[in-house]
Amino acid sequence: MTLRLLTIVFLLSVFGTAPALAQDSLYERGVAARLADDPELAASLLENWLAQHPGDVDALVQYGYALLALGRLDEARSAFESVLETAPDYTDAAQGLSLVVARRNSSDGAARGFVLVQGGLSDPQGQDNWHELGIVASLPIDRETTADVAGTWFERFGAEDAEVGVLVTHRATQDLWLRLGGSVTPSADFRPETGITAGFDARIAESTVARLDGSWQRFPLQEVWMISPGFTQYFGGGRFAASLTGRIVSAEGEDAQIGGTLRADYLPRERTRLFVGVAAGPETDLGVVRDTTSAFLGGEIPLTEDLSLLGSVAQEWRENGGNRSEARIGIKLAL
């Protein structure tokens, strides 16, 4: 917090706000409104101040936090980034940008829907290639709730399965997101016949988000349960993220197995992402739990204002042989 802002807070706490505001500048009145939990008034006052003083980075930071409180994430991010271009070491601006990124990523895109079409090709050693084609529609139900509806066609081992799933994400509070979903595969050969998943994201610090998911799946061979705890830490004003996710998997009549995934993301700008990661531990195939180790990388780049290209590659090594390589490519259209 800057000396200028500390001075304003001190004066307001000692003398009160009403008598002094008449003589205060638009900046001071805007800060006072933000501290009084009136971000709409704060944004209006600070916007007018910035029109007269476009180089005032302190005011631009305060404006960014007011926009953040209003949920205007794109505008808030632009404000914080403008400050950091001028003053790269401005801590409040970096923290504000980190908050924007954390909230956008934790909300699973609830503010704006999208349609994603994606295909995958796998080359398992000693078997015919696996094929996959899916579509996901992320649809905002209201300001706090989003429904992701997905349909995926799989071809493996000379057999075909078509799976349909729904995942509902609800923002319960400013820092808590809840998830509940289910899937079904009619006449399943290798995909789960039915599945249920539930979980939550919780922001436990300004730049840290904790996660916990649980799932149950009934495959043609057996039932499989999984618990996945994890967390994501944002760095560099939200431009970098590191995620660690655990997996505890248990199938009928078998001991639980433990594994995890470590992933790093680089998010230089809106709708641009590069990621790389490694994973080790239990995976399920035909409902059979087996140890695997894998490495992957990929990303997303914008093609137009509303259209993005996604892609990834991965290599998987299995404990009993049958290593597998995979490539995916997709197109994402913002609604």
C-alpha positions as CSV (number, residue, x, y, z in Angstrom):
1,M,0.0,0.0,0.0
2,T,1.5,3.4,-1.0
3,L,2.2,6.2,1.5
4,R,-0.4,8.3,-0.3
5,L,-3.1,5.7,0.4
6,L,-2.0,5.2,4.0
7,T,-2.3,8.9,4.6
8,I,-5.8,9.0,3.3
9,V,-6.8,6.0,5.4
10,F,-5.4,7.7,8.5
11,L,-7.1,11.0,7.9
12,L,-10.4,9.2,7.3
13,S,-10.1,7.2,10.5
14,V,-9.2,10.2,12.6
15,F,-11.5,12.9,11.2
16,G,-14.3,10.9,9.6
17,T,-15.4,11.3,6.0
18,A,-18.4,13.6,5.8
19,P,-16.9,17.1,6.6
20,A,-13.7,16.5,4.6
21,L,-15.1,15.0,1.4
22,A,-16.3,18.3,0.0
23,Q,-12.8,19.5,-0.3
24,D,-11.2,16.2,-1.3
25,S,-10.0,15.4,-4.8
26,L,-11.8,12.9,-7.0
27,Y,-9.0,10.5,-6.3
28,E,-9.4,10.7,-2.5
29,R,-13.2,10.4,-2.7
30,G,-12.8,7.4,-5.0
31,V,-10.4,5.7,-2.5
32,A,-12.8,6.5,0.3
33,A,-15.7,5.0,-1.6
34,R,-13.7,1.8,-2.3
35,L,-12.7,1.5,1.3
36,A,-16.4,2.0,2.2
37,D,-17.3,-1.0,0.0
38,D,-18.9,1.1,-2.7
39,P,-16.9,0.0,-5.8
40,E,-19.4,1.4,-8.3
41,L,-19.0,4.9,-7.0
42,A,-15.3,4.4,-6.6
43,A,-14.9,3.3,-10.2
44,S,-16.9,6.3,-11.4
45,L,-14.9,8.9,-9.4
46,L,-11.5,7.3,-10.3
47,E,-12.4,7.1,-13.9
48,N,-13.1,10.9,-13.9
49,W,-9.9,11.5,-12.1
50,L,-7.9,9.4,-14.6
51,A,-9.4,11.3,-17.5
52,Q,-7.7,14.4,-16.1
53,H,-4.6,12.6,-14.8
54,P,-3.9,9.7,-17.1
55,G,-0.4,9.1,-15.7
56,D,-1.4,8.6,-12.1
57,V,-0.5,5.0,-11.4
58,D,-1.8,5.1,-7.8
59,A,-5.2,6.0,-9.1
60,L,-5.1,3.4,-11.8
61,V,-4.3,0.7,-9.2
62,Q,-7.3,1.9,-7.1
63,Y,-9.4,1.9,-10.2
64,G,-8.3,-1.7,-11.0
65,Y,-9.4,-2.9,-7.5
66,A,-12.7,-1.2,-7.9
67,L,-13.3,-2.9,-11.2
68,L,-12.2,-6.2,-9.7
69,A,-14.8,-5.8,-6.9
70,L,-17.4,-5.2,-9.6
71,G,-16.5,-8.4,-11.5
72,R,-15.2,-6.5,-14.5
73,L,-12.2,-8.7,-14.8
74,D,-11.0,-7.8,-18.3
75,E,-10.9,-4.1,-17.5
76,A,-9.3,-4.7,-14.1
77,R,-6.6,-6.8,-15.7
78,S,-6.0,-4.0,-18.3
79,A,-5.6,-1.4,-15.5
80,F,-3.1,-3.5,-13.5
81,E,-1.1,-4.4,-16.6
82,S,-0.9,-0.7,-17.6
83,V,0.6,0.1,-14.2
84,L,3.1,-2.7,-14.4
85,E,4.3,-1.5,-17.8
86,T,5.2,1.8,-16.2
87,A,6.2,0.5,-12.8
88,P,7.1,-3.2,-12.9
89,D,7.8,-3.3,-9.2
90,Y,4.5,-1.9,-8.1
91,T,3.5,-4.7,-5.6
92,D,-0.2,-3.7,-5.3
93,A,-0.6,-3.9,-9.1
94,A,1.1,-7.3,-9.3
95,Q,-1.2,-8.6,-6.5
96,G,-4.2,-7.2,-8.2
97,L,-3.3,-8.9,-11.5
98,S,-2.7,-12.1,-9.7
99,L,-6.2,-11.9,-8.1
100,V,-7.8,-11.3,-11.6
101,V,-6.1,-14.4,-13.0
102,A,-6.9,-16.6,-10.0
103,R,-10.5,-15.7,-10.0
104,R,-10.9,-16.1,-13.8
105,N,-9.2,-19.5,-13.7
106,S,-11.0,-20.8,-10.6
107,S,-14.4,-19.7,-12.0
108,D,-14.0,-22.1,-15.0
109,G,-15.0,-19.3,-17.3
110,A,-18.4,-18.7,-15.7
111,A,-18.5,-15.1,-16.9
112,R,-18.5,-16.1,-20.6
113,G,-19.5,-19.3,-22.3
114,F,-17.7,-21.2,-25.0
115,V,-17.9,-24.1,-27.4
116,L,-14.8,-26.4,-27.7
117,V,-14.4,-29.0,-30.5
118,Q,-11.4,-31.3,-29.9
119,G,-10.0,-34.4,-31.5
120,G,-7.3,-36.8,-30.2
121,L,-5.1,-39.6,-31.8
122,S,-3.2,-42.1,-29.7
123,D,-0.6,-44.6,-30.8
124,P,-0.5,-47.4,-28.2
125,Q,2.4,-49.9,-29.0
126,G,1.2,-53.2,-30.3
127,Q,-2.4,-52.0,-30.9
128,D,-4.4,-50.1,-33.5
129,N,-4.5,-46.3,-33.1
130,W,-7.1,-44.9,-30.7
131,H,-9.3,-42.1,-31.9
132,E,-11.4,-39.6,-30.0
133,L,-13.6,-36.7,-31.0
134,G,-15.6,-34.5,-28.6
135,I,-17.5,-31.3,-28.1
136,V,-18.0,-29.3,-24.9
137,A,-20.4,-26.4,-24.5
138,S,-19.9,-24.2,-21.4
139,L,-23.1,-22.3,-20.8
140,P,-23.6,-19.7,-18.1
141,I,-26.9,-20.4,-16.4
142,D,-26.8,-17.2,-14.3
143,R,-24.1,-14.9,-13.0
144,E,-22.8,-17.5,-10.5
145,T,-23.5,-20.8,-12.2
146,T,-22.2,-22.5,-15.4
147,A,-23.1,-25.8,-16.9
148,D,-20.6,-27.7,-19.1
149,V,-22.3,-30.2,-21.4
150,A,-20.0,-32.7,-23.2
151,G,-20.3,-35.4,-25.7
152,T,-17.3,-37.6,-26.7
153,W,-16.9,-40.5,-29.2
154,F,-14.1,-43.0,-28.5
155,E,-12.7,-45.7,-30.7
156,R,-10.4,-48.3,-29.1
157,F,-9.7,-52.0,-29.6
158,G,-12.0,-52.1,-32.6
159,A,-14.9,-51.0,-30.4
160,E,-16.7,-47.6,-30.2
161,D,-18.2,-45.8,-27.2
162,A,-20.1,-42.5,-27.0
163,E,-20.1,-40.8,-23.6
164,V,-22.3,-37.9,-22.5
165,G,-21.6,-35.8,-19.4
166,V,-22.7,-32.7,-17.5
167,L,-20.7,-30.6,-15.0
168,V,-22.3,-27.8,-13.0
169,T,-20.0,-25.2,-11.4
170,H,-21.5,-22.7,-8.9
171,R,-19.7,-19.8,-7.3
172,A,-21.0,-20.0,-3.7
173,T,-19.0,-17.1,-2.3
174,Q,-16.3,-14.7,-3.5
175,D,-13.7,-17.4,-2.8
176,L,-15.5,-20.7,-3.1
177,W,-16.6,-22.7,-6.2
178,L,-18.6,-25.9,-6.0
179,R,-18.8,-28.6,-8.7
180,L,-21.2,-31.5,-9.3
181,G,-21.3,-33.7,-12.4
182,G,-22.2,-37.0,-13.9
183,S,-21.7,-39.0,-17.1
184,V,-23.3,-42.0,-18.9
185,T,-22.1,-44.3,-21.7
186,P,-24.9,-46.3,-23.2
187,S,-23.9,-49.9,-24.0
188,A,-20.3,-49.2,-22.8
189,D,-17.5,-51.5,-24.0
190,F,-14.6,-49.8,-22.2
191,R,-15.7,-46.3,-21.0
192,P,-17.5,-46.1,-17.6
193,E,-21.2,-47.0,-17.9
194,T,-22.0,-44.3,-15.3
195,G,-20.0,-41.8,-13.3
196,I,-20.5,-39.2,-10.6
197,T,-18.0,-36.4,-9.6
198,A,-18.1,-33.6,-7.0
199,G,-15.6,-31.1,-5.8
200,F,-14.7,-27.5,-4.9
201,D,-12.1,-24.8,-5.4
202,A,-11.3,-22.5,-2.5
203,R,-9.1,-19.5,-2.6
204,I,-7.0,-19.7,0.6
205,A,-4.7,-16.8,-0.1
206,E,-4.6,-13.9,-2.6
207,S,-2.7,-16.1,-5.1
208,T,-3.4,-19.6,-3.9
209,V,-6.3,-21.8,-4.8
210,A,-6.9,-25.2,-3.1
211,R,-8.9,-28.0,-4.8
212,L,-10.6,-31.2,-3.9
213,D,-12.5,-33.6,-6.2
214,G,-14.0,-37.0,-5.7
215,S,-15.4,-39.4,-8.2
216,W,-17.1,-42.8,-8.6
217,Q,-17.2,-44.7,-11.9
218,R,-18.8,-48.0,-12.8
219,F,-16.9,-49.7,-15.6
220,P,-18.0,-52.9,-17.4
221,L,-15.5,-54.8,-15.3
222,Q,-15.7,-53.1,-11.9
223,E,-16.2,-49.9,-9.9
224,V,-13.5,-47.4,-9.3
225,W,-13.3,-44.6,-6.7
226,M,-10.9,-41.6,-6.8
227,I,-10.0,-38.7,-4.6
228,S,-7.9,-35.8,-6.0
229,P,-6.7,-33.0,-3.7
230,G,-4.5,-30.3,-5.0
231,F,-3.6,-26.6,-5.2
232,T,-2.5,-23.9,-7.6
233,Q,-0.1,-21.1,-6.8
234,Y,0.1,-18.0,-9.0
235,F,3.3,-16.0,-9.4
236,G,4.5,-12.9,-11.2
237,G,1.2,-11.0,-11.1
238,G,-0.7,-14.1,-12.3
239,R,1.5,-14.7,-15.4
240,F,2.8,-18.0,-14.0
241,A,1.1,-20.8,-12.2
242,A,2.3,-24.1,-10.6
243,S,-0.2,-26.8,-9.8
244,L,0.2,-30.0,-7.8
245,T,-2.6,-32.5,-7.8
246,G,-2.7,-35.9,-6.0
247,R,-4.7,-39.0,-6.9
248,I,-5.9,-41.8,-4.6
249,V,-7.5,-44.5,-6.7
250,S,-9.2,-47.7,-5.4
251,A,-11.0,-50.5,-7.3
252,E,-13.1,-53.3,-6.1
253,G,-11.0,-55.9,-4.2
254,E,-7.7,-53.9,-4.7
255,D,-5.5,-51.8,-2.4
256,A,-5.6,-48.0,-2.9
257,Q,-2.9,-46.6,-5.1
258,I,-1.5,-43.1,-4.9
259,G,-0.1,-40.8,-7.6
260,G,0.1,-37.2,-8.6
261,T,0.6,-34.5,-11.3
262,L,2.9,-31.5,-11.4
263,R,2.1,-28.8,-13.9
264,A,3.5,-25.4,-14.8
265,D,1.5,-22.7,-16.8
266,Y,2.6,-19.5,-18.5
267,L,-0.2,-17.0,-19.1
268,P,1.3,-14.0,-20.8
269,R,-2.0,-12.5,-21.8
270,E,-5.7,-13.1,-22.1
271,R,-6.6,-16.4,-23.8
272,T,-2.9,-17.3,-24.2
273,R,-1.5,-20.2,-22.3
274,L,1.5,-22.6,-22.4
275,F,1.8,-25.6,-20.1
276,V,4.1,-28.5,-19.4
277,G,3.8,-31.2,-16.8
278,V,4.6,-34.7,-15.6
279,A,2.4,-37.3,-13.9
280,A,3.0,-40.6,-12.1
281,G,0.7,-43.2,-10.4
282,P,-2.6,-45.0,-11.0
283,E,-4.7,-44.6,-14.2
284,T,-7.7,-46.5,-15.3
285,D,-8.3,-48.3,-18.6
286,L,-11.2,-50.6,-19.0
287,G,-11.7,-50.1,-15.3
288,V,-8.3,-51.7,-14.6
289,V,-6.0,-49.6,-12.3
290,R,-2.4,-49.6,-13.4
291,D,0.7,-47.5,-12.7
292,T,1.8,-45.1,-15.4
293,T,4.3,-42.3,-15.9
294,S,3.7,-39.5,-18.4
295,A,4.9,-36.2,-19.7
296,F,2.9,-33.6,-21.5
297,L,2.9,-30.1,-23.0
298,G,0.6,-27.9,-24.9
299,G,-1.2,-24.5,-25.0
300,E,-3.8,-22.2,-26.3
301,I,-3.3,-19.2,-28.7
302,P,-6.0,-16.7,-29.9
303,L,-6.6,-16.7,-33.6
304,T,-9.3,-14.0,-33.6
305,E,-11.1,-12.0,-30.9
306,D,-13.4,-15.0,-30.2
307,L,-11.6,-18.0,-31.6
308,S,-8.6,-19.9,-30.1
309,L,-6.5,-22.8,-31.2
310,L,-5.6,-25.5,-28.6
311,G,-3.1,-28.3,-28.9
312,S,-1.1,-30.8,-26.8
313,V,1.1,-33.8,-27.0
314,A,1.9,-36.5,-24.4
315,Q,3.9,-39.6,-23.9
316,E,2.8,-42.3,-21.5
317,W,4.9,-45.2,-20.1
318,R,3.0,-48.1,-18.5
319,E,4.3,-50.6,-15.9
320,N,3.4,-53.6,-18.0
321,G,4.6,-52.2,-21.3
322,G,2.3,-50.9,-24.0
323,N,3.6,-47.3,-24.0
324,R,1.4,-44.8,-25.7
325,S,1.9,-41.4,-27.4
326,E,-1.0,-39.0,-27.9
327,A,-1.7,-35.7,-29.8
328,R,-4.7,-33.5,-29.4
329,I,-5.9,-30.4,-31.3
330,G,-9.0,-28.3,-30.8
331,I,-10.9,-25.1,-31.7
332,K,-12.5,-23.0,-29.0
333,L,-15.2,-20.4,-29.8
334,A,-16.1,-17.8,-27.1
335,L,-19.8,-17.1,-26.9
